[in-house]
Amino acid sequence: MFHHVKELQFKARVSRPDPRFARLLLEQFGGGNGELKAAMQYFVQAFGVRHPYPDKYDMLMDIATEEFSHLEIVGATIQMLLSGVNGELKNVAEESELTRLLDGRDSRDTYIHEAMMNPQFFVLSGGGPLVTDSGGNPWSGAYVNANGDLSVDLRSNIAAEARAKIVYEYLVQFTDDPGVKDTLNFLMTREIAHAQMFQAALDTIEPNFPPGILQGDPRHSNTYFNLSERDGEPIRSTWNQGASACLGEHWQFIENPRSYVRETDGLTQTEARGTVRTEESIRTQERELSVRRSREVNGASEQRNMEWGRD
């Protein structure tokens, strides 16, 4: 049950109309990294974890609901940035005052030119936000990532918050309105907060790497193929030497991949090196993890006479 409170989470303020920036801000209303995408992604992900992970269900629903609040803030800001446009578009009986709003003919011509880049926003909307990105592309359910594995979804959410954060960071550079800057800074900061929440939730899942159940082939999980060079020398760093970050295996640097592939008959005649993992150990781990995850899900879910109401 949702209950709408007619009060924004953050007081949105705009000093003066700015239709051009309103169009840019559409990116966070109906774009691939915007607030609607985030709200729907976390909302959809929550359904599958309600019974096995009720704490994660609450977190996902809470953050999804806050993202809808952010969508309202973005929409309100867009509407204020378009203040005056809607009324002037309705004024068809007399010469429009839109020219004065846009500071003369040159600005009007620029406005018309930009409208041709996104006619739905300036013409079809009548001066309000649309569920599109800044280029006029309609919002799509394809933006939503929900894989059914909590460790995968949480990593996807951390990435989503990072992308949204950087979009707000870029948007700040295109406005000098102090009120709008304050709003963008608030929204950007909440992306940082959400990323921390998702990371904290991911840390409570053990083990959480690699994602899913299957552990991968230990012959190939720590090999690095040298496929690029600089000044004839291979590049060595923490991602191809020393211990790997997640599994703690020692990286095996394949300096000449072409010869290595040939010598190992297309990587079929290789042995695991630099790792304590074996085929037998990972099969055992997969069986144990499979049973654990299955019990977590099935043990928390009813099979008959199911209800979804008050917990």
N, C-alpha and C positions, 0 to 999 in steps of 0.2 A: 504494500500500500504506500503510495507516494502522497505527500501533502505539500502543496505549494505555498510557501510563505512569500508574500508580496514585498520582499525586502531583499536586496542583493547581498550576497556574502561580503562583497567589497564594494564600497561606494564608487561607482564609475563616474568620472568627471571629464568633460570636454570643454575646452575654452571657446572653440569656434568650429563651424562646419569645415569638413575637409573630405569631399567625396573621393578624392584620389586615394587617400590613405584608407578610407573605408573599404575600398575595393581590395587593397592589400590585406587588410585585416580579415577579409573573407576566408583567407587561407586557414585561419584558426577556428572558423565557424564550420565550414563544410569541406575542409581539405583533408588530405591523407594523413596528416599529423595533427589534426585539430582536436578540439574539445569533444565534438560529437563522436569522432572515431574512438577516442579514449573511453568515453562513457559507455558506448556500445560494446567495446572490446571487454572491458572489465565486467560489465553486466552479463554478457554471454558466458564468459569464463566462470562466473560464480555458480551457475546452475550445476555444473558437474562436480563441484566440491562441497555442496551443501551438507551432505551426510558424512562423507569420510573425513572432511576437514572443516568443521563448522566455524572455527576461528578464522580460516582463510576466506570462507564464504562471507563472513561479516566484513572483513577488511575489503574484499573486492566490491561488495555492495556499497560500503561507505564511500570508497574512493570513486566508484562509478557515479554515485549520487552527487558527490562534490563536483565531478566533471560536468554534470548537467548544470550545476550552479555556475560553473565557469562559462559554459555555453551561453547561459543567460547574460552573463557579464559582457561577453564578446558581442552578442547580439544587441544589447542595450547601447554599447559603445558605438557600434556601426550605425545604429538608428540615430544617435545624437550627432555623429559625424555627417549624416545626411540630412540634418535638420534644415528645413526650408525647401529641400528638393521635392519632397512629396507634394507639398501644397502648390508649388509652382507648376508641377507637371499637371495638376488638376485645373490650372488656370488657362483654359483653352479659348475663352471668349475674348480675352484681351492679350496684348503683348506681354509675354512672360517677364517676370522680375528675375528669372534665373540668371540672366546676363549680369545683373548687378551683384548677385550673390557670388558669382564667379569672377568679379572684378574686370568686366569688359569683354569685348569681342574676342581678343586673343585667348583669354581663359576659356571662353565658351567653345571656341574652335578646338582647343586642347581637350576639353571635356568631351566633345563629340567624337574626336579622334580616339580617345581612350574608351569611349562607350562602344566603338566598333570592335574593340578587342574583347569585350565582354558585354554584348548587348542585353543578355538576360538580366544583368545586375542593374543597369541604368534605365532600361526601357520596360522590361517585363515585370520587374519587381515593384515599380512605382515608388522607389525610394526606401527600400527596406532590405534587410539581409535575406539572402537566398541560401539554400543548402547546396552550395557549390564552393569550389576553391577560387582563388583569385583570378584564375584564367577562365572561369565559367564552366569548368567540368563538374558535372553533378556528383554528389556524394555517392559512394558505392559501398555495399556490404563487403566487397572484396578487401576493403581496408582493415577489416576486423580479423585478428589472428587469435584463434582459440584451438589449441591442439589436443586438449583433453589430458595432457600430462602437466601437472602443476609446475614442475621445475622448468619445463619449456615455456609455459605461459608466463611465468614470473620473469624469466629472462627477456621474453618478448616485450613485456610491460616496461622493464627497465630501459630497454632500447627505445620504446615509444616515448617515454618521458624525456629521454635524452634528445630525441629529435624535436619534440615539441618545445623543449627548453631553448634549443638553438634557433628555432624559428622566431620565438619571441625576442631573443637576443638580436636577431637581424632586424626585426620589425622596429625595435627601438631606434634604430639608426635612421628611420624614414619619417620620423615625426619630431617636431619641436614643441608639441603641446604638453605642458607639465602634467596635466591631469591624465592624459592618455599614457604618458610615460609611467606614471605611478601605477596605473592599472596593469600595464604590460609587465612591470617589474613584479607586481604581486602574483600575477598568473605564472610568470617564469619561475618565481621562487617556490610556488606550490608544486611545480614539476620536479624540482629538486627534492622537496619533502616526500613526494610520492615515490620517487626512485629509491629513496632510503627505506621507505616502508616495504617496498617489494623486495629489496635486497635482504632486509631483516627477515622477511617471511621465507625467502629462499634458503637462508642460513639455517632455518629450523628443520629443513628437510634433509635427512641423512639416510643414505648417501644421495647427493643430488648431481653427481657427475660420474660418468656421462649421463645425459638425460635419458629417461626411459629405463628399460629393463636390460636389454642386451648390452654387453660390455665391450664389444669390439675385439678384433684380432690382435693379440699382443705382438705379433710380428710386424704390424704396421702402425701401431698407435704412437710410436715415438721416433718415426723416421722423418727426416727433413730432406727434401730433394733440392739440390742447388741448381735452380733454373734461371738464375740471373747473377750477373757479376758487375763489378764496378772497377774499371781500370785493370781488368784481368784477374782481380782478386775476389774470392767469395765473401759475402757479407756474413759475419758471425755476430750473434747477439743472444739475448736470453731466450728467444723463441726457437733457437736451433742449436744451443749448446748448454751444458749443465742439466739440471733437473727440470722436467716439465712442470708447469705451474699447478696443474690439477691432479695428475696421477703420480707425480714424483718420479717418473721414469727418466732415464738419462737419454737425451736426444742423440740419435744416430744420424750423423751428417753424411749424406750421400753426395760426395763432391762431383762424381761423374754419373749422373742418373742414366744416361744412355747405355753405358757399359754395364752398369749394375742391373738394369732391366734385362739385358741380354744374358748376362752371366747367371741370373736366377730364373731363367726361362719365364720371363714376364711376371716376376715376383712370386712365382708359385713354389720355388725351391729356396725358401729363406727360413731363418730361425729367429726366434725372439731374442733380442739382445738389449742389455741395459735396463732390464725390468725383472721384477720378481714374479710378475704375473705369468701364468701358464695357461694353456688351454683347459687343463683340468680345474685350476683354481677359478677361472672365470665362469666355467660351466656351473660350478658349485655356487658361486656368488649369484649367478643369474637365477638358479632354481630357488635359492633362499629369498632373493628380492622379489621374484615373481609371486611366491606364496605370500610374502608380507604385504605387497601392494594389493593383491587380490583380496586378502582378508580385510584390509583397511576399507576397501570399497564395498565388497559384498556384506561384510559384517555390519556396516552402518546403514545398509539399504534394505527396506522391506521389499518382499517379493509379491505380497498379496495385500488386498484391502489397504492400498496406499492412500495417504492423504498429504496435502501440502497446505498447511494452514499455519496456525500459531505454534511455534516450537515450545 
